Amino acid sequence: QVELVESGGGLVQPGGSLRLSCVVSGNIFGTSVMDWYRQAPGKGRELVASITPADTTHYEAPVKGRFTISRDNAKNTLYLQMNSLKPEDTAVYYCNAYRTTDWNYWGQGTQVTVAA
């Protein structure tokens, strides 16, 4: 059974750091493009960063230079290191495993709140 479980969210002050994790079960991790998405209050879900099985990465402009996406294939785990956090980073963060346009696996999300 394929399952994605995120963890690591919480409350952090502006300028602080968090590391999100996504553990993937079901024998698909090593061949999947992995993504982090986020959804802020009142907004749609947006892509944050992506990483291919070959460790090629992509970052959307709002997080470039502050966030780092990585994967540990031996542990079937995806990470998002979040530094220099801003209040506008507040959102529910979702892990995604991409197979095809109509075949994606999603985690349940983890809440990140950046506030003093």
KOLNU-156384 format. One line per field, with one value per atom (N, C-alpha, C): x negated, y, z negated; residue number from 1. Coordinates in Angstrom, 2 decimals. Layout:
% KOLNU-156384
u	[X;...];
v	[Y;...];
w	[Z;...];
num	[NUM;...];
This chain:
% KOLNU-156384
u	[-0.84;0.00;-0.89;-0.56;-1.30;-0.73;-1.61;-1.19;-2.30;-1.91;-2.83;-2.44;-3.40;-3.14;-4.12;-3.59;-4.41;-4.54;-5.63;-5.83;-6.80;-6.91;-7.88;-7.32;-6.05;-5.46;-5.31;-5.00;-4.82;-4.82;-4.94;-4.98;-6.43;-6.81;-8.18;-8.15;-9.13;-9.22;-9.79;-9.45;-10.08;-11.60;-12.23;-13.66;-14.12;-13.22;-13.56;-13.58;-13.78;-13.92;-13.08;-12.66;-12.00;-12.47;-12.42;-12.66;-11.46;-10.84;-9.72;-10.22;-9.53;-9.85;-8.61;-8.80;-7.72;-8.22;-7.67;-8.04;-7.08;-7.62;-6.83;-6.94;-5.81;-5.76;-5.12;-5.40;-4.76;-5.67;-6.96;-7.93;-7.90;-7.58;-7.55;-8.54;-9.16;-9.92;-11.08;-11.85;-13.08;-12.89;-11.70;-11.43;-10.44;-10.09;-9.10;-9.72;-9.21;-9.47;-8.70;-9.37;-8.75;-8.63;-7.52;-7.22;-6.75;-7.01;-6.35;-5.42;-4.19;-3.20;-2.81;-2.18;-1.64;-0.34;0.48;1.75;1.93;1.87;2.05;3.53;3.91;5.32;5.91;7.03;7.71;7.10;6.07;5.41;5.43;5.12;5.03;3.71;3.65;2.43;1.39;0.16;-0.89;-2.14;-2.85;-4.11;-5.16;-5.95;-7.06;-8.39;-8.60;-9.86;-9.66;-10.56;-10.51;-11.91;-11.97;-13.23;-13.00;-13.86;-13.76;-14.50;-14.31;-15.09;-16.60;-17.03;-18.45;-18.92;-18.08;-18.41;-18.48;-17.86;-17.68;-16.57;-16.82;-15.87;-15.33;-14.15;-13.52;-12.85;-12.98;-12.36;-11.55;-10.38;-9.61;-10.21;-10.01;-10.68;-10.50;-9.32;-9.17;-10.06;-10.55;-11.35;-12.79;-13.14;-14.48;-15.51;-16.54;-17.59;-17.33;-16.11;-15.76;-15.43;-14.82;-14.41;-15.32;-15.48;-16.24;-15.45;-15.19;-14.53;-15.59;-15.39;-16.34;-15.60;-16.27;-15.67;-16.72;-16.31;-17.15;-16.49;-16.99;-16.35;-16.45;-17.51;-17.66;-16.59;-16.10;-15.08;-13.69;-13.56;-12.29;-11.68;-12.52;-12.10;-12.46;-11.52;-11.68;-11.78;-12.63;-12.81;-12.62;-12.24;-12.25;-12.84;-14.06;-14.70;-14.26;-13.66;-13.07;-13.81;-14.56;-15.31;-14.77;-15.13;-14.72;-13.22;-12.46;-11.02;-10.35;-9.34;-8.58;-7.12;-6.39;-4.96;-4.20;-4.57;-3.88;-4.15;-5.07;-5.29;-4.26;-3.45;-2.43;-1.47;-1.34;-0.52;-0.50;0.39;0.31;-0.58;-1.59;-2.55;-2.25;-2.20;-1.83;-2.97;-3.18;-4.12;-3.37;-3.99;-3.38;-4.37;-3.90;-4.66;-3.98;-4.70;-4.13;-4.38;-3.31;-3.41;-3.00;-1.77;-1.25;-0.33;0.18;1.08;2.28;2.77;3.96;3.62;2.37;1.95;0.91;1.37;0.52;0.88;-0.11;0.10;-0.19;0.68;0.58;0.54;-0.22;-0.17;0.99;1.13;2.25;1.97;0.72;0.34;-0.15;-1.01;-1.49;-1.49;-0.99;-0.80;-2.10;-2.45;-3.57;-3.03;-3.29;-2.85;-4.05;-4.25;-5.37;-4.81;-5.06;-4.51;-5.31;-5.33;-6.01;-5.19];
v	[-1.18;0.00;1.24;2.20;3.45;4.43;5.02;5.99;7.02;8.29;9.38;10.04;10.21;10.79;11.92;13.14;14.32;14.53;15.18;15.58;16.75;17.39;18.45;19.85;20.02;21.34;21.83;23.11;23.70;25.20;25.81;27.26;27.72;28.69;29.19;30.71;31.39;32.84;33.23;34.42;34.89;34.84;34.37;34.19;32.83;32.04;30.74;29.67;28.42;27.29;26.12;25.32;24.05;23.08;21.79;20.76;19.83;19.77;18.88;17.55;16.48;15.15;14.51;13.64;12.87;11.46;10.52;9.12;8.44;7.76;7.15;5.64;4.97;3.51;3.06;1.82;1.26;1.02;1.16;0.76;1.62;2.89;3.80;4.95;5.12;6.33;6.54;5.51;5.64;6.02;5.82;6.12;7.26;7.96;9.02;10.40;11.33;12.73;13.11;13.77;14.16;15.68;16.13;17.56;17.95;19.19;19.85;20.92;20.89;21.93;22.59;23.75;24.38;25.11;25.27;25.97;26.92;28.21;29.23;29.50;30.07;30.37;31.24;30.81;31.57;31.48;30.65;30.54;29.10;28.93;27.62;26.93;25.66;24.89;25.26;25.52;25.93;25.08;24.88;24.14;24.96;24.29;24.91;24.48;23.17;22.64;21.22;20.77;19.43;18.83;17.51;16.80;15.51;15.23;14.03;12.88;11.66;10.53;10.72;11.55;11.84;13.05;13.57;14.68;16.04;16.16;17.47;18.21;19.45;20.20;21.41;21.84;23.05;23.75;25.07;25.88;27.00;27.22;28.38;29.64;30.76;32.01;32.44;32.30;32.80;32.11;30.90;30.17;29.97;30.38;30.17;30.86;30.12;30.64;30.46;30.08;29.88;28.43;27.71;26.33;25.38;24.17;23.14;21.84;21.28;19.99;18.91;17.77;16.66;15.35;14.25;12.94;11.96;11.01;9.93;8.65;8.09;6.92;5.68;5.59;4.46;4.46;5.64;5.77;6.06;6.13;6.46;7.73;8.75;9.96;11.20;12.10;13.41;14.46;15.46;16.52;17.89;18.85;20.25;21.04;21.51;22.38;23.81;24.45;25.77;26.74;27.66;28.66;30.05;30.99;32.39;32.51;31.83;31.76;33.12;33.36;34.59;34.29;35.28;35.04;34.55;34.99;34.56;33.10;32.45;31.02;30.18;30.82;30.11;29.39;28.09;27.28;25.84;25.05;23.60;23.10;22.33;21.81;20.35;20.01;18.68;18.04;16.78;15.96;15.28;15.24;14.62;13.70;12.54;11.62;11.57;12.01;12.11;10.85;10.29;9.16;9.56;10.02;10.59;11.75;12.45;13.56;13.13;11.93;11.43;10.45;10.33;9.36;10.01;10.57;11.21;10.69;10.60;10.27;11.49;11.75;12.91;12.52;13.27;13.14;13.93;13.86;14.52;15.99;16.40;17.78;18.00;19.00;19.41;20.93;21.48;22.91;23.60;24.64;25.51;26.91;27.43;28.76;29.60;30.72;31.62;32.90;33.13;34.29;34.55;35.82;36.18;35.78];
w	[0.00;0.00;0.00;0.85;0.93;-0.08;-0.87;-1.86;-2.03;-2.15;-2.40;-3.71;-4.60;-5.91;-6.16;-6.25;-6.54;-8.04;-8.42;-9.81;-9.84;-10.99;-11.18;-11.22;-10.94;-11.00;-12.43;-12.55;-13.87;-13.81;-14.97;-15.11;-15.25;-14.44;-14.46;-14.27;-14.85;-14.71;-13.36;-12.86;-11.63;-11.71;-10.64;-10.62;-11.09;-11.64;-12.15;-11.08;-11.51;-10.59;-11.03;-10.06;-10.28;-9.22;-9.54;-8.54;-8.49;-7.32;-7.09;-6.54;-6.91;-6.41;-5.82;-4.84;-4.24;-4.03;-4.78;-4.66;-3.69;-2.70;-1.63;-1.71;-1.83;-1.80;-0.49;-0.09;1.09;2.28;2.12;3.14;4.40;4.28;5.41;5.28;4.13;3.86;4.82;5.05;5.82;7.28;7.81;9.21;9.40;8.34;8.40;8.30;9.10;8.85;7.58;6.67;5.41;5.35;4.80;4.73;3.34;3.00;1.87;2.42;1.97;2.24;0.93;1.04;-0.15;0.20;-0.81;-0.65;-1.83;-1.55;-2.57;-2.77;-3.91;-4.15;-3.05;-2.49;-1.46;-0.08;0.10;1.38;1.88;3.16;3.74;3.42;3.73;3.51;4.57;4.14;5.05;4.86;5.95;5.90;5.17;4.34;3.63;4.23;4.36;4.86;5.35;6.24;6.79;6.81;6.79;6.92;7.68;8.65;9.46;8.81;9.32;8.80;8.93;9.89;10.08;9.29;8.42;7.52;8.22;9.39;9.99;9.24;8.87;8.04;8.77;8.34;8.83;7.67;7.63;6.59;7.21;6.67;7.07;6.47;7.15;6.79;5.33;4.73;3.35;2.32;2.62;1.64;2.08;3.27;3.79;2.91;2.55;1.69;0.21;-0.16;-1.56;-1.89;-0.94;-1.17;-0.39;-0.91;-0.23;-0.26;0.92;1.02;1.21;0.56;0.69;0.47;0.82;0.64;0.18;-0.64;-1.09;-0.63;0.47;1.06;0.16;-0.62;-1.52;-2.61;-2.96;-3.99;-3.43;-2.11;-1.47;-2.06;-2.21;-2.89;-2.08;-1.98;-1.36;-2.44;-2.23;-3.21;-2.57;-3.39;-3.01;-4.16;-3.98;-4.96;-4.68;-5.66;-5.51;-6.43;-5.86;-6.61;-6.33;-7.19;-7.03;-6.79;-7.60;-7.39;-7.57;-6.75;-6.74;-7.07;-7.58;-7.85;-6.63;-5.44;-4.23;-3.87;-4.56;-4.39;-5.15;-5.97;-6.73;-5.78;-5.96;-5.07;-5.58;-5.01;-5.14;-4.02;-4.37;-3.40;-3.12;-1.82;-1.37;-0.59;-0.82;-0.07;1.07;2.26;3.43;4.13;4.52;5.36;6.71;7.74;9.08;9.87;10.42;11.34;12.74;12.89;14.13;13.76;14.79;14.53;13.68;13.92;13.23;12.11;11.78;10.76;9.86;8.79;7.79;6.42;5.57;4.17;3.32;2.36;1.50;0.04;-0.72;-2.17;-2.74;-4.04;-4.71;-5.01;-4.90;-5.15;-6.57;-6.71;-8.02;-8.09;-9.18;-9.33;-9.73;-8.99;-9.32;-9.58;-10.77;-11.13;-11.52;-10.84;-11.10;-11.68;-12.94;-13.63;-14.90;-15.31;-16.54;-17.76];
num	[1;1;1;2;2;2;3;3;3;4;4;4;5;5;5;6;6;6;7;7;7;8;8;8;9;9;9;10;10;10;11;11;11;12;12;12;13;13;13;14;14;14;15;15;15;16;16;16;17;17;17;18;18;18;19;19;19;20;20;20;21;21;21;22;22;22;23;23;23;24;24;24;25;25;25;26;26;26;27;27;27;28;28;28;29;29;29;30;30;30;31;31;31;32;32;32;33;33;33;34;34;34;35;35;35;36;36;36;37;37;37;38;38;38;39;39;39;40;40;40;41;41;41;42;42;42;43;43;43;44;44;44;45;45;45;46;46;46;47;47;47;48;48;48;49;49;49;50;50;50;51;51;51;52;52;52;53;53;53;54;54;54;55;55;55;56;56;56;57;57;57;58;58;58;59;59;59;60;60;60;61;61;61;62;62;62;63;63;63;64;64;64;65;65;65;66;66;66;67;67;67;68;68;68;69;69;69;70;70;70;71;71;71;72;72;72;73;73;73;74;74;74;75;75;75;76;76;76;77;77;77;78;78;78;79;79;79;80;80;80;81;81;81;82;82;82;83;83;83;84;84;84;85;85;85;86;86;86;87;87;87;88;88;88;89;89;89;90;90;90;91;91;91;92;92;92;93;93;93;94;94;94;95;95;95;96;96;96;97;97;97;98;98;98;99;99;99;100;100;100;101;101;101;102;102;102;103;103;103;104;104;104;105;105;105;106;106;106;107;107;107;108;108;108;109;109;109;110;110;110;111;111;111;112;112;112;113;113;113;114;114;114;115;115;115;116;116;116];
